[in-house]
């Protein structure tokens, strides 16, 4: 199934039914009085998180979702029937925003979480409600309220503890396959990862989820390469694991490029705890590896871990630090940084 993490839809709640103007007409009940019933409530549109769904592909083509209107009231005190609500199932981690204003509506961050997107209109009042001592035969009614109508942007944010970052071909997929149960595609060319990948890592009795996103290049914040759209998938993560290709021309510059894209993206990514790993270190001699590590540590102000994922060299100490950082990193508030990030409609 194709992975789709954004969709723009229109949700239309049902109108309420109109109230009825009616009078009792029975042989043995003179002056029967008003008996017009109320209109029924229009159907509302809800979104419901479902852990069995992992893509928004259904909403790329089914763009309009409309609930039915309530029935009109009738005579003999008969109220109109309310319309059924409709429930749109979305993956856990879906963020719902107003497509016109960018305002956050809901963040469905756990299974069965529910959010009201468009509220159905109330039913109108029948003339039964307008009877009084001075108005014994009212013909007044009210129409049903109009249901809400809204353009909604759905964005999927994967839920993970650790986010993998790096330039294309930094070895992120190889690392993920080596430490987790993932089976990410690996190749000796850029952008082998075209969609986010998740893997569960088990280390020393601890378990955490790692999210790998497509590689970044300089200018991603302005749309270069795949752009920065997949950075949203690491907004919720508590720790960033930055992988740098040790065999590259300038590992220090590679670190600067990715850090620049994080700062350009915003949403608090630049402030998250960062762990730096130098990949493909088995391709370097001891002298060059030590020189690169020293330069990176001086530039970043953080300890750098040389690793080689295919031969599992250096992975243990790196995972030890990841667990330590996760224990001290605060849990993320649900999409609290949504308003800080530049937003634009699809």
N, C-alpha and C positions, 0 to 999 in steps of 0.2 A: 504494500500500500504506500502511496506517495506521502512523504512527510510534508505537511503544510502547517506552518506555525502562525499564520496571520490570515484573517478573513474579515471582510467588511459586509455586514448584513443590515437589513432593515426589519425591525420588529414592530408589529402593529397590533395593539390590543383591541378587543372588541368593544363596540359602543354598547351602552346600556339600553335596554328596551324602554319604550315610551309608556307612561302611565295611561290608563284608560278612563274615559268618561262614560259612565253607564249608570242606569237607575233600575231598581227592582221593578219588575212588571209581573206581579203575581195576583191572581184573582181575589184572594182573600186577605191580601196585605195592602190596604190603601196607603198611599203616600209612603211607599217602600223606601224611598231615599236613595242616596248614591251608593253604588257598590262596585265602582271601578277599581281594579287591582293595580298594583305597582308593576313596573317593568322589571325584567330580570337583569342581573349584573352581566356585563360583558366579560369575556375571557381575558385573562392576563397571560403574559409571556414570561416564563422563567428560564434561567439557565441552571443546569445541575451538573456538578462535577461527577464524572464516572471514571473510575480507575481502569476500566477495561478499554478505554479509548485513548489513543496516543497521538492523534492528529486531528487537525481542523478541516480535513479535506472535504467533508460533507458540506461545509458552509462556503466553499469556494464557488459552488455552482448553484446551490439552493440559497439564494440571496434574500428572499422575502419570506417572512414567517408571520402569518396573520391568524389571530384568534377570532372566533365567531362572536357575533353580537348577541346580547340577551334578547329573549322573546318579549314582545309587548304584553302589557297587562290586558286582562279581559274583564267582562262583567261577571256578576255573581261572586265578587270578591276573589276572583282568580288572579293570582300573581304570575307574571311571566317567568319562565324557567331561566335560570342563570346559565351562561355558556361555560363549557369546560375550559380550564386553563390548559395551555400547551407548555411542554417542558423540552427544552433543547439540551441534549446531552453533549457535554464538552469534556476534554481531558482535564484531569487534575492539574492545577497550575495555570489555568487559563485566567487571564486578566481581562476584564470587561471595561471598556471606556466609551464615553460619548464621542462619536466620530466627528462631530462638528466642533466641540469645544476641547476635547482631550481630557475632560474631567473623568477621574476614576469612579466607576460605578461599583465594582466589586472585584475581589481577588479570591478565586475559588481554589484555595490552597490545600484542601483535604477532600477525601472521597465523600460524596453525598452532600457537599456544600451547595447551597442554593442561593440564587440571587434573582430578585425581581427586576426585569428590564423594562417592561411596559405594563402599566396597571390598567385593567379593564374599567370601563366607565360604570358608574352607579346607575341603577334603574330609576326611571322617572316615577313620580308619585301619581297615583290614581286620584280621581275626584273624591274618593272615600275620605281622604285626609283633610279635605277642605270644608267639611260640613261643620256648621256652627249654629248657634241659636238664632243668628240673624241671617244666615245663609243656609237654608234647609235643602236647597237643590243646586249645589255648586256644579258648574261645568268646567271648573278650572283643573288642569292637569299640568304636569311638567314633563318635558322630554327627557330621555335618557342622556347621561353625560357621554361625551365623546371619549373613546379610549385613547391612551397615550400612543404616540408614534415616534420612533427614534431610530436614527442611524447609529449602529453600534460597531465598534472595532473590537474584535477578539484577538488577543495575543497570547500565545502559549509560552509559558516560562517554565522550563524544566526544573524539577526540584532536586537539588544535589547539595552535598556538603562542600565539595571541592570543585573549582573550575579550572580546567586546563587552558592555558594561553600560550601563544607563541606564533612566530612567523610560519608560513607554509614550509613543510618538510623539516620541522624542528624535532620530529619524532614523537608527537603527541599520541597518535594512534598506536604506534608500537609500544609506547609506555603503557597505555590503557590496556592493551591486550596482555601485557606481561604481568600486570599487577591485579587484574580483575577477571571477571567472567565474560567480558565483552569480546566481540569478534569484529572489530572495526577494520575497514579496508585499509591496507597498507600498500604504498607504491613509492617508487623513486622519482616521483614528479609532484609538483605543487598541487594543492587543493584536492588530494585524494579524499578528504573529508568534506562532504558537501552539505551535511546536516548534522545536528548535534547527536552525539553518541553518549550513552550512559553505561557505566560499569560499577559493579559492587566490589569493593576491596575488603578483604578480610586479612587482618594483620594483628598478631599477638592478642587474639581474643576480642579485638575491636572490629567494627564494621562501619564503613562509610561509603557514600555514593560519589563518584567522580563524573563530571560532565566534560566532554571534549567538544569543542566547537571548531568550525572551519578556521584555518589560519588567517591571521591579519597581515596586511601589508601597509606600508606607509600611505597615508591618505584615505584609509578605510572610513574614517569619520566623515569624509566628503564623498563617499561612494565608490572609491577605487577598489578593484578586485570584487570580492563578494560583498564588500561594504562592512558596516559594523552592525548589521541587523541581528546577527546571532549573539552579539554581546549581551543582549537582553536575557539570554539563557543562563548567564552567570551572575545576574544581578542579585539573586537570592542566595548564592553560595556564601559560605562563611570564610573560606580561605581560597586564595588564588595560587595555583601552582604554575609558575612561569618557566617553560622549557625553552632553552636556548641551544641552538645547534653549535656544538664545539668545533665542528669542522668547517663552519662558515667563514666568510672573509673577515667579518668584524663582529664578533659576538657582543661586544659592548654596545655597538651601534644598534644591533638587533634588539637589545634590551631597551634602549632609548626609544626606538620606534614603537614598540608595543606599549610602553608606558605613556608615550605621547597620545596614542589612540585611546587609552583608558581615560586619560584626563580630558580628551576632547569629547568623549562620549558622555561623561558625567555620571549621574545616578549613584554617586558614591563609590564607584569601582576603584578609583585611584586611592581611596582611603582603606580599602580592605587589606587584611593581613596577606603578605606575599611571601612565598617560598620560591627560591630560584634554584633550578637544576640545570647543570650543563650536560646535555645529551651527547651521545656518540663519543664519549671520552676515551673509549678503547681505540679510536682512530688517531689519538694524539700521543706523542711521546711525553714522558714525565715532565720534562722541562717546559714544553709548550703548554701543557695542561695547567701546570702551576702558575705560569705567567697569565693565562687567560682568567683563571680563578681569582688571582690577586687583583687584576684589573677590574673584573666585575664586582668584586666585593668593595673595592674603593669607590666605584661609581654608584653602586646601589646602596651601600651602607649595610648590606645584609650578608649572611653567610651563604656561600654557593656550594651546592652538592654535585660533584661530578658523578654521572651515572652512565651505564650502558644497558638499556632495557633488554636487548635481545639475549645477552648473556647474564642478565640479572645482577650486574655489578653495581654496587652502591645503592641498591633499592631499599635494603633494610634500614639503614640510617635515615634515608629520606622519608620513608613511611613513618618511622618513629617520630620525626619532627612534625609530620602532618597530623598525627594523632595528638601530639602535645599542643599544637596550635588550635586544633578543633576543640580541645577541652577548655581552652582559655578564650576562644572567640565567642562573642555573644551571638545568640540566635537572632536571625534576621526578623525584623518586623515585616509583616506581609506587605510587600511592594511599597514600603514607606517612601522610597525615593522616586516614585513614578512622576511626581510633579516637578522633580528637579531636572529631569532629562528632556532634552529637546524632543518634541513630539510632532509628527506630521501624519496626515491621513494617507491611506493607501492610494 
